[in-house]
Amino acid sequence: MLTKKTICWLVALVLVMGVALTGCGGAKSTSGTKNALVFAQGSDPRGLDPAFVDDGESAKILTQVFEGLVRYKPGSTEIQPLLATEWNTSADGKEWTFKLRKGVKFHDGTPFNAQAVKMSIERQLPPNRKEDMPYAEFTYDGVTSVEAIDEYTVKITLEKPSAAFLANMAMPLSAQIVSPEAVKKYGDKFMENPVGTGPYKFVKWEKGQQIELAQFDDYWGDKPKMPTVIYKFTKENSVRASDLITGATDIMDGVDINDLKMLQDKGMKIVKEPGMNINYMGFYTNKKPFDNQKLRKAISMAINRQYLVDYLYQGNALLPNSILPSFIPGYSKDVKPYDFNPEEAKKLLAEAGYPNGFEFTAITYSNPRPYNPANGEKLAAAIQADLAKIGVKMNIKSYPWKEYKQVLFNAEGDAYFYGWIGDNGDADNFLMLLDTTQIKGSLNSSKYSNAVLDKLLEEGRACLEPAKRAAIYAEAQKIAVEDAPWVLLSHNMDMAAYRPNVKGFALHPTGVHWLDIVAKE
């Protein structure tokens, strides 16, 4: 029998444990209050200098602190003004002139002007460019000079016309404008002391725990609805889901499809948007057996892609008909991938010289990816079962992600599983993955080469007329699907969840969000 003294001791112990457990979550006193908006993501950013990072976790935070000359419109990859109010191009498409917004300040009080833009770009151009600036060469491809015409006018000159240049300038990585004075002051430490013109300014970073941002009182635009934003870092998806339900956080991304029902049953709001990605199975087209187009076509027709979308991804993915997601300018709805038809696949096998089937090896990755939340092993196993039905044996070799990228670069096996997350919302950013010029740099993992496609892609990059460019890319998509260097498996949906008292939160196709428009009731 418990004595009165023992009961009191147990009650006290429970209270102490409750306080301790609350502290273990890493949430600070601002978490869960009306004055702070708490966003939970899977890990720390790699850094907070736009020129030196290439990851999505960094991009989300950079978008709150920094701004570029232009930005994407909410819900699309169309371009709208930001720190530039207008722009024009020369007749030959090589010169871009931007008129800058007046009355803008950086968080340290430094005035925003043409010199700040010039410095932000030139630090990423030769000879200043450093090897650990991952997006500099891509963003500023072909830029030969940046001139400050006057205090609020900048001219950027390219060596040749680039239809994707403006889209590049809207990216949250590399293209953001930084405070020249802060870069001088902090040097290499600017990575941990970011200073931009955005609606929120950086306060502090507790590594492995959280980053705190505060409303920038001198912001040129509409003031943020929340005075404080906390980015909280919680590795496990399930823990982020639990924190959301208890109110320790307000918004989370990286929603596990297995947690969806639980979150909805607890009254949490789920936001789903088509992701700017493609999930695919690729063939090494430069060597046997998949240098044979009929064989690639047979494998394509043997895979039940609809089943993958409906069951492996539980309906949280879209069936692709093109490499391009449907919201990318230049997407063609008229492109027709090979339908699921096992009987026709068997006939093609015979025509390709394999009437009794054959055996090959596919490499895959062991962990989930943004374009494949089920992980590469589960995806490969599902396709392995489909191919067995037509007499094809697919052996699977799986690797952790870091090792996988190296074995893929070495072209191990006969086929592989991979995907792509778009950078800038431009069609070329996807289709270039099949350009012959990208074989050497490893982006073209299939080692696919087609002179007609190469010519179309080169024309598309230089074409500044949207309708003409869309026609060029429609033809390119048709070739890419019919020649079948890839089996197009799915476009994964981007998902996030938030508490019912959160208003105004939305995902963007590029994977970022803007928290200055979000409020809590």
C-alpha positions as CSV (number, residue, x, y, z in Angstrom):
1,M,0.0,0.0,0.0
2,L,1.3,3.5,-0.9
3,T,1.7,5.8,2.0
4,K,0.7,9.5,1.8
5,K,4.4,10.4,1.9
6,T,5.1,8.1,-1.0
7,I,2.3,9.5,-3.1
8,C,3.5,13.0,-2.6
9,W,7.0,12.0,-3.6
10,L,5.7,10.3,-6.8
11,V,3.7,13.4,-7.8
12,A,6.7,15.6,-7.3
13,L,8.8,13.2,-9.5
14,V,6.2,13.3,-12.3
15,L,6.2,17.1,-12.3
16,V,10.0,17.2,-12.4
17,M,10.1,14.7,-15.3
18,G,7.5,16.7,-17.2
19,V,9.7,19.8,-17.0
20,A,12.7,17.9,-18.0
21,L,11.0,16.3,-21.0
22,T,9.8,19.7,-22.1
23,G,13.3,21.0,-22.1
24,C,14.6,18.0,-24.1
25,G,12.6,19.1,-27.2
26,G,14.9,22.0,-27.8
27,A,12.1,24.5,-28.0
28,K,12.8,27.8,-26.3
29,S,10.6,30.1,-24.4
30,T,9.4,31.8,-27.6
31,S,8.1,28.5,-29.0
32,G,4.4,28.0,-29.1
33,T,3.7,31.6,-28.0
34,K,1.6,34.2,-29.9
35,N,4.6,36.3,-30.6
36,A,6.7,33.6,-32.4
37,L,6.1,31.5,-35.4
38,V,7.9,28.2,-35.1
39,F,8.8,26.2,-38.2
40,A,10.3,22.7,-37.8
41,Q,12.6,21.3,-40.5
42,G,14.9,18.3,-40.6
43,S,18.3,19.8,-40.1
44,D,20.4,22.9,-39.8
45,P,21.1,24.9,-43.0
46,R,24.6,24.3,-44.4
47,G,25.1,28.0,-44.1
48,L,23.5,31.4,-44.4
49,D,25.6,33.0,-47.2
50,P,23.6,32.6,-50.5
51,A,26.8,32.3,-52.5
52,F,28.1,29.3,-50.6
53,V,25.2,26.9,-50.1
54,D,23.1,24.6,-52.4
55,D,20.7,22.9,-50.0
56,G,16.9,23.3,-49.5
57,E,17.2,23.7,-45.7
58,S,19.4,26.8,-46.2
59,A,17.2,28.2,-49.0
60,K,14.1,28.3,-46.8
61,I,15.8,30.5,-44.3
62,L,17.7,32.6,-46.8
63,T,14.3,33.6,-48.4
64,Q,13.3,35.3,-45.2
65,V,16.5,37.2,-44.7
66,F,17.6,38.1,-48.3
67,E,16.0,39.3,-51.5
68,G,17.0,39.3,-55.1
69,L,16.4,41.6,-58.0
70,V,13.3,39.6,-58.9
71,R,11.3,36.7,-57.4
72,Y,8.9,34.0,-58.4
73,K,5.2,34.7,-58.1
74,P,3.3,32.9,-55.4
75,G,2.3,29.4,-56.7
76,S,4.2,29.6,-60.0
77,T,7.6,30.1,-61.5
78,E,6.6,33.3,-63.3
79,I,8.8,36.3,-62.5
80,Q,7.8,39.5,-60.7
81,P,9.8,42.5,-59.5
82,L,11.5,42.6,-56.1
83,L,14.6,44.8,-55.5
84,A,14.4,45.7,-59.2
85,T,11.2,47.5,-60.2
86,E,11.6,47.0,-63.9
87,W,14.1,45.6,-66.5
88,N,14.7,45.5,-70.2
89,T,16.9,43.6,-72.7
90,S,18.9,44.8,-75.6
91,A,17.9,43.8,-79.2
92,D,20.5,41.1,-79.3
93,G,19.4,39.7,-75.9
94,K,22.9,40.1,-74.4
95,E,22.4,43.1,-72.1
96,W,19.9,43.2,-69.2
97,T,19.3,46.6,-67.5
98,F,17.6,46.7,-64.1
99,K,16.1,49.8,-62.5
100,L,16.4,49.3,-58.7
101,R,14.0,50.1,-55.9
102,K,14.8,53.2,-54.0
103,G,14.6,53.7,-50.2
104,V,15.7,50.1,-49.3
105,K,18.1,49.4,-46.5
106,F,20.1,46.4,-45.4
107,H,19.6,45.1,-41.9
108,D,22.9,46.8,-40.8
109,G,21.7,50.2,-42.1
110,T,23.8,50.1,-45.3
111,P,21.8,51.6,-48.2
112,F,20.8,49.2,-51.1
113,N,22.0,50.5,-54.4
114,A,23.7,49.5,-57.7
115,Q,27.1,49.0,-56.0
116,A,25.6,46.4,-53.7
117,V,24.2,44.5,-56.7
118,K,27.5,44.8,-58.5
119,M,29.4,43.4,-55.5
120,S,27.0,40.6,-54.8
121,I,27.3,39.3,-58.4
122,E,31.0,40.0,-58.9
123,R,32.1,38.1,-55.8
124,Q,30.7,35.0,-57.7
125,L,32.4,35.8,-61.1
126,P,36.0,35.0,-62.1
127,P,38.5,35.8,-60.8
128,N,36.7,36.2,-57.4
129,R,34.7,33.0,-57.7
130,K,35.7,30.2,-55.3
131,E,35.4,26.5,-55.7
132,D,32.9,26.2,-52.8
133,M,30.4,28.5,-54.5
134,P,28.2,25.7,-55.8
135,Y,25.6,27.7,-57.8
136,A,27.8,30.6,-59.1
137,E,28.7,29.1,-62.4
138,F,25.1,28.0,-63.1
139,T,23.4,31.2,-62.0
140,Y,25.8,33.6,-63.8
141,D,26.6,31.4,-66.7
142,G,27.9,33.6,-69.5
143,V,27.9,36.9,-67.5
144,T,30.9,38.9,-68.7
145,S,30.3,42.2,-66.8
146,V,28.2,44.0,-64.2
147,E,28.1,47.8,-64.4
148,A,26.6,50.4,-62.0
149,I,25.2,52.9,-64.5
150,D,24.0,55.1,-61.8
151,E,23.0,54.7,-58.1
152,Y,19.8,52.8,-59.0
153,T,20.6,51.3,-62.4
154,V,22.6,48.1,-63.1
155,K,23.5,46.6,-66.5
156,I,24.5,42.9,-66.8
157,T,26.1,41.8,-70.0
158,L,26.1,38.2,-71.2
159,E,28.4,36.6,-73.9
160,K,25.3,35.2,-75.6
161,P,21.5,35.4,-75.2
162,S,20.1,33.3,-72.3
163,A,16.3,32.8,-72.0
164,A,16.8,31.3,-68.5
165,F,18.8,34.2,-67.1
166,L,15.9,36.0,-65.5
167,A,14.7,32.8,-63.9
168,N,18.2,32.3,-62.5
169,M,18.1,35.7,-60.9
170,A,14.9,34.7,-58.9
171,M,16.5,31.7,-57.2
172,P,16.9,31.8,-53.4
173,L,20.5,30.6,-53.8
174,S,23.4,32.6,-55.2
175,A,21.2,35.4,-56.7
176,Q,20.3,37.1,-53.4
177,I,21.8,40.5,-52.7
178,V,24.0,40.8,-49.7
179,S,25.2,43.8,-47.7
180,P,28.7,44.9,-48.9
181,E,29.6,46.3,-45.5
182,A,28.6,43.1,-43.7
183,V,30.6,40.9,-46.1
184,K,33.7,43.1,-45.4
185,K,33.1,43.1,-41.7
186,Y,32.5,39.4,-41.2
187,G,34.5,37.8,-44.1
188,D,34.3,34.0,-43.8
189,K,32.0,34.4,-40.8
190,F,29.3,36.0,-43.0
191,M,28.0,32.5,-43.4
192,E,26.9,32.7,-39.7
193,N,26.1,36.4,-39.7
194,P,23.8,37.0,-42.7
195,V,22.7,40.6,-43.6
196,G,20.1,41.2,-46.3
197,T,17.2,43.4,-47.1
198,G,14.4,40.9,-46.3
199,P,11.4,41.2,-44.0
200,Y,13.3,39.3,-41.2
201,K,16.8,39.9,-39.8
202,F,19.0,37.3,-38.3
203,V,19.3,37.2,-34.5
204,K,21.1,34.0,-33.5
205,W,21.9,30.4,-34.5
206,E,22.1,27.7,-31.9
207,K,23.7,24.8,-33.9
208,G,21.6,21.6,-33.9
209,Q,18.7,23.4,-32.2
210,Q,17.3,26.5,-33.9
211,I,17.8,29.8,-35.7
212,E,15.9,32.9,-34.5
213,L,14.8,35.7,-36.8
214,A,13.2,39.0,-35.9
215,Q,11.0,41.5,-37.8
216,F,13.1,44.1,-39.6
217,D,11.5,47.4,-38.6
218,D,12.9,49.4,-41.5
219,Y,11.7,46.9,-44.1
220,W,10.7,48.7,-47.4
221,G,7.6,46.6,-47.9
222,D,4.6,45.4,-45.8
223,K,5.7,44.6,-42.3
224,P,5.8,40.9,-41.3
225,K,2.7,39.7,-39.4
226,M,4.8,37.9,-36.8
227,P,7.5,39.7,-34.8
228,T,9.7,36.5,-34.4
229,V,10.3,33.4,-36.5
230,I,12.0,30.3,-35.1
231,Y,13.4,27.6,-37.4
232,K,13.6,24.5,-35.2
233,F,15.8,21.5,-36.3
234,T,14.3,18.1,-35.6
235,K,15.7,15.2,-37.6
236,E,12.9,12.6,-37.2
237,N,9.7,13.2,-39.2
238,S,7.6,11.5,-36.5
239,V,9.0,13.8,-33.8
240,R,8.2,16.9,-35.9
241,A,4.7,15.5,-36.3
242,S,4.3,15.0,-32.5
243,D,5.6,18.5,-31.8
244,L,3.1,20.0,-34.2
245,I,0.2,18.2,-32.5
246,T,1.3,19.3,-29.0
247,G,1.7,22.9,-30.1
248,A,5.5,23.0,-29.6
249,T,5.8,24.0,-33.3
250,D,3.4,25.8,-35.6
251,I,4.5,24.5,-39.1
252,M,6.5,21.5,-40.3
253,D,7.8,20.2,-43.6
254,G,9.1,16.8,-44.5
255,V,5.7,15.1,-43.7
256,D,5.9,11.4,-43.8
257,I,3.1,9.9,-45.8
258,N,2.6,7.4,-42.9
259,D,1.9,10.3,-40.5
260,L,-0.7,12.0,-42.8
261,K,-3.8,10.4,-41.3
262,M,-2.7,10.9,-37.7
263,L,-2.0,14.6,-38.4
264,Q,-5.4,15.1,-40.1
265,D,-7.2,13.2,-37.3
266,K,-5.7,15.6,-34.8
267,G,-7.0,18.6,-36.7
268,M,-3.7,19.6,-38.4
269,K,-3.9,21.2,-41.8
270,I,-2.1,19.6,-44.7
271,V,-0.8,21.5,-47.7
272,K,0.1,19.6,-50.9
273,E,1.5,21.1,-54.0
274,P,3.0,19.6,-57.1
275,G,6.8,19.4,-56.6
276,M,9.4,20.8,-59.0
277,N,10.9,17.3,-59.4
278,I,11.1,14.1,-61.5
279,N,11.6,10.6,-60.1
280,Y,13.0,8.2,-62.8
281,M,14.7,5.0,-63.7
282,G,17.6,5.6,-66.0
283,F,19.5,3.4,-68.5
284,Y,23.2,3.6,-69.4
285,T,22.5,4.2,-73.1
286,N,26.2,4.1,-74.1
287,K,26.7,0.4,-73.4
288,K,25.0,-2.9,-73.7
289,P,22.3,-4.0,-73.1
290,F,20.5,-0.6,-73.0
291,D,22.1,0.9,-76.1
292,N,19.1,-0.8,-77.7
293,Q,16.1,1.6,-77.9
294,K,13.7,-1.3,-78.3
295,L,14.9,-2.8,-75.1
296,R,14.5,0.4,-73.2
297,K,11.0,0.7,-74.6
298,A,10.2,-2.8,-73.5
299,I,11.2,-2.1,-69.9
300,S,9.3,1.1,-70.0
301,M,6.1,-0.7,-71.0
302,A,6.5,-3.4,-68.4
303,I,6.5,-1.0,-65.4
304,N,3.1,-0.2,-63.9
305,R,3.7,3.4,-63.1
306,Q,0.1,4.0,-62.0
307,Y,0.5,1.3,-59.3
308,L,3.6,3.1,-58.0
309,V,1.7,6.4,-57.7
310,D,-1.4,4.8,-56.1
311,Y,0.2,2.4,-53.7
312,L,3.9,3.0,-53.2
313,Y,3.3,6.7,-52.8
314,Q,-0.3,6.4,-51.6
315,G,-1.6,8.9,-54.1
316,N,0.8,11.6,-53.0
317,A,2.6,11.8,-56.3
318,L,1.6,12.6,-59.9
319,L,2.0,10.4,-63.0
320,P,4.3,12.2,-65.4
321,N,3.9,12.3,-69.2
322,S,7.0,14.5,-69.6
323,I,10.3,15.2,-67.9
324,L,8.8,18.6,-67.0
325,P,6.3,19.2,-64.2
326,S,3.1,20.6,-65.7
327,F,3.6,24.1,-64.2
328,I,7.0,24.7,-65.9
329,P,6.7,27.1,-68.9
330,G,7.3,25.1,-72.1
331,Y,5.6,21.9,-70.7
332,S,3.7,19.9,-73.3
333,K,0.6,18.0,-72.4
334,D,0.7,16.3,-75.9
335,V,3.7,14.2,-75.1
336,K,2.7,10.6,-74.7
337,P,4.9,8.1,-72.6
338,Y,4.7,4.4,-73.3
339,D,1.6,2.8,-71.7
340,F,1.8,-0.1,-69.3
341,N,1.5,-3.1,-71.7
342,P,3.3,-6.3,-70.5
343,E,2.3,-8.3,-73.6
344,E,3.6,-5.6,-76.0
345,A,6.7,-5.5,-73.8
346,K,7.3,-9.2,-74.4
347,K,7.1,-8.7,-78.1
348,L,9.6,-5.9,-78.0
349,L,12.0,-8.1,-76.0
350,A,11.9,-10.7,-78.8
351,E,12.4,-8.0,-81.4
352,A,15.4,-6.7,-79.5
353,G,16.9,-10.2,-79.4
354,Y,15.8,-11.4,-76.0
355,P,12.9,-13.8,-76.6
356,N,13.5,-15.6,-73.4
357,G,14.1,-12.5,-71.3
358,F,17.5,-11.4,-69.8
359,E,19.2,-10.4,-66.6
360,F,20.6,-7.0,-65.6
361,T,21.7,-5.0,-62.6
362,A,20.3,-1.8,-61.4
363,I,21.8,0.4,-58.6
364,T,19.7,2.4,-56.2
365,Y,19.9,4.4,-53.0
366,S,18.9,3.2,-49.5
367,N,17.3,6.4,-48.1
368,P,14.2,8.5,-49.0
369,R,14.7,11.5,-51.3
370,P,12.5,14.5,-51.9
371,Y,11.4,13.1,-55.3
372,N,11.0,9.6,-53.8
373,P,9.9,9.5,-50.1
374,A,9.5,5.7,-50.2
375,N,13.3,5.3,-50.7
376,G,15.2,3.8,-53.6
377,E,15.1,0.2,-52.3
378,K,11.3,0.0,-52.1
379,L,11.0,1.6,-55.5
380,A,13.5,-0.8,-57.1
381,A,11.7,-3.8,-55.5
382,A,8.4,-2.8,-56.9
383,I,9.8,-2.5,-60.4
384,Q,11.7,-5.8,-60.0
385,A,8.4,-7.5,-59.4
386,D,6.9,-6.0,-62.6
387,L,9.9,-7.0,-64.7
388,A,9.8,-10.6,-63.5
389,K,6.4,-10.9,-65.0
390,I,7.9,-10.5,-68.5
391,G,10.8,-12.8,-67.8
392,V,13.4,-10.1,-67.0
393,K,15.5,-10.5,-63.9
394,M,16.6,-7.2,-62.3
395,N,19.3,-7.6,-59.7
396,I,19.4,-4.7,-57.2
397,K,22.5,-3.2,-55.6
398,S,21.8,-0.5,-52.9
399,Y,24.1,2.1,-51.4
400,P,23.8,4.9,-48.8
401,W,23.3,8.3,-50.6
402,K,26.8,9.6,-50.2
403,E,28.3,6.4,-51.7
404,Y,25.6,6.1,-54.3
405,K,26.5,9.4,-56.1
406,Q,30.0,8.0,-56.6
407,V,29.0,4.6,-58.0
408,L,26.5,6.4,-60.2
409,F,29.3,8.6,-61.5
410,N,31.3,5.5,-62.2
411,A,28.3,4.1,-64.1
412,E,28.1,0.9,-62.1
413,G,25.6,-1.7,-63.3
414,D,23.3,-1.4,-66.3
415,A,20.6,0.9,-65.0
416,Y,20.0,3.2,-62.0
417,F,17.4,5.0,-60.0
418,Y,17.6,8.7,-59.6
419,G,15.8,12.0,-59.7
420,W,16.1,15.7,-60.1
421,I,14.8,18.7,-58.1
422,G,14.5,21.8,-60.3
423,D,16.5,24.9,-59.6
424,N,14.9,27.8,-61.4
425,G,11.6,26.9,-62.9
426,D,13.0,26.9,-66.4
427,A,12.4,24.0,-68.9
428,D,16.1,23.8,-69.8
429,N,17.0,23.1,-66.2
430,F,15.3,19.6,-66.6
431,L,15.9,18.9,-70.3
432,M,19.7,19.7,-70.0
433,L,20.0,16.4,-68.1
434,L,19.9,14.7,-71.5
435,D,22.3,17.1,-73.3
436,T,25.4,15.5,-74.7
437,T,27.5,18.3,-73.1
438,Q,26.4,17.3,-69.7
439,I,27.9,13.7,-69.9
440,K,31.3,14.9,-68.8
441,G,30.1,16.8,-65.8
442,S,27.9,13.8,-64.7
443,L,24.5,15.5,-64.9
444,N,23.7,13.3,-67.9
445,S,24.0,10.1,-65.9
446,S,22.5,8.0,-68.8
447,K,25.3,9.1,-71.1
448,Y,22.6,9.7,-73.6
449,S,23.5,11.5,-76.8
450,N,21.1,12.7,-79.5
451,A,22.3,15.4,-82.0
452,V,18.7,16.5,-82.8
453,L,17.9,17.0,-79.2
454,D,21.1,18.8,-78.5
455,K,20.4,21.3,-81.3
456,L,16.8,21.9,-80.0
457,L,18.2,22.6,-76.5
458,E,20.7,25.0,-77.8
459,E,18.0,26.8,-79.8
460,G,15.7,26.9,-76.7
461,R,18.4,28.5,-74.5
462,A,18.9,31.4,-76.9
463,C,15.2,31.9,-77.8
464,L,13.6,34.9,-76.0
465,E,10.2,34.5,-77.6
466,P,8.0,32.4,-75.2
467,A,5.7,30.8,-77.8
468,K,8.6,29.9,-80.1
469,R,10.6,28.5,-77.2
470,A,7.6,26.4,-76.0
471,A,7.4,24.8,-79.5
472,I,11.1,24.0,-79.4
473,Y,10.8,22.4,-76.0
474,A,7.6,20.4,-77.0
475,E,9.7,18.7,-79.7
476,A,12.5,18.1,-77.3
477,Q,10.2,16.5,-74.8
478,K,8.7,14.2,-77.5
479,I,12.2,13.0,-78.5
480,A,13.2,12.4,-74.8
481,V,10.1,10.3,-74.1
482,E,10.2,8.3,-77.4
483,D,13.9,7.4,-77.2
484,A,13.4,6.3,-73.5
485,P,16.7,6.9,-71.8
486,W,14.6,7.2,-68.7
487,V,11.4,5.7,-67.4
488,L,9.4,8.6,-66.0
489,L,8.0,7.3,-62.7
490,S,6.5,10.2,-60.8
491,H,6.4,13.8,-59.8
492,N,6.4,13.8,-56.0
493,M,4.0,16.2,-54.2
494,D,5.6,18.7,-51.8
495,M,3.9,18.5,-48.4
496,A,3.8,20.5,-45.2
497,A,1.5,20.6,-42.2
498,Y,0.5,23.4,-39.9
499,R,-1.7,24.0,-36.9
500,P,-5.3,25.3,-37.5
501,N,-4.6,28.7,-36.0
502,V,-1.9,29.4,-38.6
503,K,-3.1,31.6,-41.5
504,G,-1.5,32.4,-44.8
505,F,1.1,29.6,-45.1
506,A,1.7,28.2,-48.5
507,L,4.4,26.2,-50.3
508,H,6.1,27.3,-53.5
509,P,7.0,25.0,-56.3
510,T,10.7,25.8,-55.8
511,G,10.5,24.3,-52.2
512,V,10.7,27.6,-50.3
513,H,8.1,29.7,-48.5
514,W,7.6,33.3,-47.3
515,L,6.8,33.6,-43.6
516,D,6.3,37.4,-43.5
517,I,2.7,36.9,-44.8
518,V,1.9,34.2,-42.2
519,A,0.0,34.9,-39.0
520,K,-1.2,33.0,-35.9
521,E,-4.7,33.6,-34.4
